[in-house]
Structure formats: structure tokens, C-alpha cells
């Protein structure tokens, strides 16, 4: 995870560099005057602003908004976190949230709590570069761990698959509703795993992925009968397009949340490059 710390407090910068390193986070710094240009150039996962030294916040957000709509950087949107002085009552932090921050923390920052909050956002919307998500599935491309989750980001179950099965799952989740023929999957999986894969092996791998996910669902706290699959689908995530191949669609429905209403039919598509990264486990430390 790449974090850009915006501020001029050298003590705070030094503290964050030392502590965040133990969380396997890359920390870079810049002055408030260079903040927008640095964000545009480096595209960090998180922009962490020290509000005590970044006083011109409305102009900052105005410039950032123009960055988000720029044709070159359109679609890029870092998580914005504000650091506020300890003497500011936490109930007044809503002013910062209304201004445009996604999260607000008082100094000194409890790093355990900081990364717990960041991880919650990661599970919901994706932040880092090695995590791929759908409403009910999260996979970490670095560790090859797979998780079932709810739409709020709470992890509900964990499972692992073989390297070939993971490669298939990763390719499919990267292009929701994009139909992958067996031939295309064979070529990509063979290239990624340096081993020849037959079309029959693709079918067997997808069968096993479906079974592993089904087994994981039955181990969760809710009764299996309460899990539902959206109308028109047989499986939670990987589906077969007759005469076309396989495609990914999150058809899982949980009783504790509203059912998703994606109703358009599968369309041909191409996978996009990129994803997100989950952060490492934590130790309790404070910064700032």
C-alpha cells in the first residue's frame, strides 16, 4: 500500500515513516504546495493530510476535483484521510468529512485502529494494488488468499485454491461479465503458470473452484439454506455461457442485505489490469 503524507511537520513525517514501514506500507512525503501535482504523478493509494500544516483545504479539494475529471487521470481517486489536532473535539470531525475527507483521525494516531479502518475500506471498495473484489468476494493476488465477505466489507469466510485455479479466478473477476472461451483461458493460464493446460483441465479446475466456494459457504455461521443465488444463475460467482465459455458475475445474495439487482445479460469484455492490496497484520503503535 502506497501512502502519501502531505504536511510540513518533520517529527510527524519521521514517525510515520518508521512505524508504517512495519505495516509493509510505502510512505512518501510532500509539501502542501506540491500535493496535487504529486498525487497526479504518483497516484498513491492513500493521501494523508496533516490539517495543521495544510491550511488551504477548500482550494486543495477544488484542485483535486479537477484532477479526478481530467481525461488523463479520470477514474483515479485516492482515499483521503485527514489528521486533526488532539484538541479538536472528535464530534467536530464531521466538518472535515463534509469537506471531502473519507476518514479523519486525531493525533497521535493509533496505528492499529488506523489500519483496521483502512482495511475495512479496502474490503469494501479496494485501495491497494493487489486486491480484487466483488460485493461478496475478495482475493489477494500477492498471497492468493480468497475471502467471502458481505457488501459492508466484513470477511465471512476464507478459502484457498491451487495456483491454476487461482489464475482462472483472478482472470474472471478482473472482467465481470466478460466471457472467456476455453481456448483463451488455456492460453492465458499456460502463460502465467508455465505449464500446458488442456480444455478439459479448465473445466475440471472451474468445477473444483465452484465446489470449494460452495463448501466454504456451508461452513459459515448462517444456515446454508439462507444463502441464495440470484434468479437465472446456478453458482455464486463463476458461470457458464452456453457455446461461449465462462464468465464472472457476483450472483450471491445474503439474507442480511438487499439483493443486488444487476439484470443485464453477459457481454463480451476484456479484463482490465490492476487491482488492490490488503495490508499486513498489525502491532499497536502510535504516530505523531
C-alpha positions in Angstrom: 0.0 0.0 0.0 1.4 3.4 -1.0 0.7 6.3 1.3 1.4 10.0 0.5 1.9 12.1 3.7 1.2 15.7 3.0 2.5 18.2 5.6 5.5 20.0 6.9 5.8 18.6 10.4 9.2 16.8 10.3 8.6 15.0 13.5 5.3 13.6 12.3 6.8 12.6 8.9 9.7 10.8 10.6 7.3 9.0 13.0 5.0 7.8 10.2 7.9 6.6 8.0 9.3 4.5 10.9 6.0 3.0 12.1 4.2 2.5 8.8 7.2 0.6 7.4 6.4 -2.2 9.9 2.9 -2.4 8.4 4.5 -3.0 5.0 3.3 0.3 3.7 5.3 2.6 1.5 5.3 6.2 2.8 6.2 9.2 0.6 6.0 12.8 1.6 5.4 16.2 0.0 4.7 19.7 1.0 1.1 21.1 0.8 2.1 23.3 -2.1 3.2 20.2 -4.2 0.3 18.0 -3.0 -2.0 17.9 -6.1 0.9 17.6 -8.6 2.4 14.8 -6.6 -0.9 13.0 -6.3 -1.3 13.3 -10.1 2.2 12.0 -10.8 2.5 9.2 -8.2 -1.2 8.1 -7.8 -0.9 6.9 -4.2 -3.5 4.6 -2.7 -4.0 7.0 0.3 -3.4 10.7 0.6 -2.8 11.5 4.3 -3.1 15.2 5.1 -1.9 16.9 8.2 -4.6 19.6 8.6 -2.4 21.7 10.9 0.0 22.4 8.1 -2.4 22.1 5.2 -4.5 25.1 6.0 -5.9 25.9 2.5 -8.2 22.9 2.3 -11.0 24.2 0.2 -8.6 25.1 -2.7 -6.9 21.7 -2.3 -10.2 19.9 -2.8 -11.2 22.1 -5.7 -7.9 21.3 -7.5 -8.3 17.6 -6.7 -11.8 17.6 -8.1 -10.4 18.9 -11.4 -7.7 16.1 -11.3 -10.4 13.4 -11.0 -12.2 14.7 -14.1 -9.1 15.2 -16.2 -9.1 12.9 -19.3 -5.7 11.6 -18.5 -6.4 10.7 -14.8 -10.2 10.2 -14.9 -11.3 7.4 -12.6 -8.4 7.7 -10.3 -9.5 8.7 -6.8 -7.2 8.2 -3.7 -8.6 7.6 -0.3 -8.3 11.0 1.6 -7.5 10.9 5.3 -7.3 13.9 7.5 -5.1 14.2 10.6 -6.6 16.7 13.1 -5.1 18.1 16.3 -5.9 16.3 19.5 -7.6 19.5 21.0 -10.3 19.4 18.3 -13.3 17.6 19.6 -13.9 14.5 17.6 -17.6 15.4 17.1 -16.4 18.4 15.0 -14.6 16.0 12.6 -17.8 15.9 10.6 -16.7 19.3 9.2 -13.7 17.6 7.6 -15.8 14.7 6.3 -18.3 17.2 4.8 -15.3 18.9 3.1 -14.3 15.8 1.3 -12.2 13.5 3.6 -13.0 9.8 3.6 -11.6 9.3 7.2 -10.4 11.6 10.0 -8.0 10.7 12.8 -6.9 12.7 15.8 -3.2 12.9 16.6 -1.4 11.0 17.9 -2.7 8.3 15.5 -3.4 4.8 16.9 -1.9 2.7 14.1 -3.8 -0.4 15.0 -7.1 1.5 14.6 -5.8 3.3 11.5 -5.1 0.2 9.6 -8.3 -1.6 10.8 -10.2 1.3 9.3 -8.2 1.3 6.1 -8.6 -2.5 5.8 -12.4 -2.1 6.2 -12.4 0.3 3.3 -10.2 -2.0 1.3 -12.6 -4.9 1.7 -15.5 -2.7 0.5 -14.1 -0.6 -2.3 -10.5 -1.7 -2.8 -7.5 0.5 -2.1 -4.2 -1.2 -2.7 -2.7 -2.8 -5.8 -3.1 -6.5 -5.1 -6.7 -6.9 -4.0 -9.5 -7.7 -6.4 -13.1 -7.5 -5.1 -16.7 -8.0 -6.0 -19.6 -7.4 -3.5 -19.1 -10.8 -1.9 -15.6 -12.0 -2.9 -12.1 -10.6 -2.2 -8.9 -12.2 -3.5 -5.4 -11.1 -2.7 -3.2 -11.6 -5.7 0.0 -11.4 -3.6 -0.9 -14.1 -1.1 -3.5 -16.0 -3.1 -5.9 -15.9 -0.2 -9.6 -15.8 -1.0 -12.4 -14.5 1.2 -16.2 -14.4 1.2 -17.5 -11.1 2.5 -20.6 -9.0 2.8 -21.1 -5.8 0.9 -20.0 -3.8 4.0 -16.6 -5.4 3.8 -16.8 -7.8 6.8 -14.9 -11.0 6.0 -17.1 -14.1 6.5 -15.0 -17.0 5.3 -11.6 -17.9 3.9 -10.5 -20.4 1.3 -7.6 -21.2 -0.9 -7.3 -22.9 -4.3 -4.5 -24.3 -6.4 -2.3 -21.9 -8.4 -4.0 -22.8 -11.7 -7.4 -22.4 -10.1 -6.4 -19.0 -8.6 -5.2 -17.8 -12.0 -8.6 -18.7 -13.5 -10.5 -17.0 -10.7 -8.3 -13.9 -11.0 -8.8 -13.5 -14.7 -12.5 -13.9 -14.4 -13.0 -11.4 -11.5 -10.9 -8.8 -13.4 -13.5 -8.7 -16.2 -17.0 -9.1 -14.7 -19.4 -10.5 -17.3 -16.6 -10.7 -19.8 -16.9 -14.1 -21.5 -13.7 -16.2 -21.6 -13.6 -19.1 -24.1 -11.7 -22.3 -23.1 -9.1 -21.6 -25.7 -8.4 -18.1 -24.4 -8.3 -19.3 -20.8 -5.9 -22.1 -21.8 -3.5 -19.7 -23.4 -3.5 -17.2 -20.5 -3.2 -19.9 -17.8 -0.5 -21.7 -19.7 1.5 -18.4 -20.0 1.0 -17.5 -16.3 1.8 -20.9 -14.9 4.5 -22.1 -17.4 2.6 -25.4 -18.0 0.4 -26.7 -20.7 -3.3 -26.7 -19.7 -5.9 -28.6 -21.7 -9.5 -27.5 -22.2 -10.6 -30.5 -20.1 -8.3 -29.3 -17.3 -10.0 -25.8 -17.5 -13.4 -27.5 -17.0 -12.1 -29.6 -14.0 -10.5 -26.5 -12.4 -13.7 -24.5 -12.6 -15.6 -27.4 -11.2 -13.2 -27.5 -8.2 -13.4 -23.8 -7.7 -17.2 -23.9 -7.5 -17.0 -26.8 -5.1 -14.5 -25.1 -2.8 -16.6 -22.0 -2.7 -19.8 -24.0 -2.0 -18.0 -25.8 0.8 -16.8 -22.5 2.3 -20.4 -21.2 2.2 -21.7 -24.2 4.2 -19.1 -23.5 7.0 -20.3 -20.0 7.7 -22.5 -19.2 10.7 -25.7 -18.7 8.7 -27.6 -21.8 7.6 -26.8 -22.9 4.1 -30.5 -22.7 3.1 -30.4 -19.0 3.8 -27.8 -18.3 1.1 -29.5 -17.6 -2.1 -28.3 -17.3 -5.7 -29.8 -14.6 -7.9 -32.5 -15.8 -10.3 -31.2 -17.2 -13.5 -27.8 -18.4 -12.0 -26.6 -21.7 -10.7 -23.4 -20.7 -8.9 -22.3 -17.7 -6.7 -19.5 -16.4 -9.0 -18.4 -18.4 -12.0 -21.0 -19.1 -14.6 -21.1 -20.9 -18.0 -22.3 -19.1 -21.2 -23.6 -21.8 -23.5 -21.4 -22.0 -26.6 -19.2 -19.2 -25.3 -17.2 -20.1 -22.3 -17.1 -18.9 -18.7 -17.7 -15.5 -17.1 -17.7 -13.9 -13.6 -20.8 -12.4 -12.0 -21.5 -12.0 -8.3 -24.8 -13.7 -8.0 -24.6 -14.4 -4.3 -27.4 -13.0 -2.1 -27.2 -12.8 1.7 -30.3 -12.6 3.9 -28.8 -9.7 5.9 -28.6 -7.3 3.0 -30.6 -6.2 0.0 -30.3 -8.4 -3.1 -28.2 -7.0 -5.9 -30.2 -6.1 -9.0 -27.7 -6.5 -11.8 -30.0 -7.8 -14.5 -28.3 -7.1 -17.8 -27.1 -10.2 -19.8 -23.4 -11.1 -20.1 -21.5 -9.2 -22.7 -18.1 -9.7 -24.3 -15.4 -7.9 -22.5 -11.7 -7.6 -21.9 -10.0 -7.8 -18.5 -8.5 -4.7 -17.0 -5.1 -4.6 -15.5 -4.7 -3.7 -11.8 -6.4 -4.3 -8.5 -5.8 -3.7 -4.8 -3.7 -4.7 -1.9 -4.6 -5.7 1.6 -2.3 -4.5 4.4 -0.4 -6.8 6.7 -1.2 -7.7 10.3 -0.6 -5.1 12.9 1.1 -4.2 16.1 -0.1 -1.5 18.4 1.8 1.7 17.9 1.1 5.4 17.9 2.3 8.1 15.4 2.5 11.8 15.6 
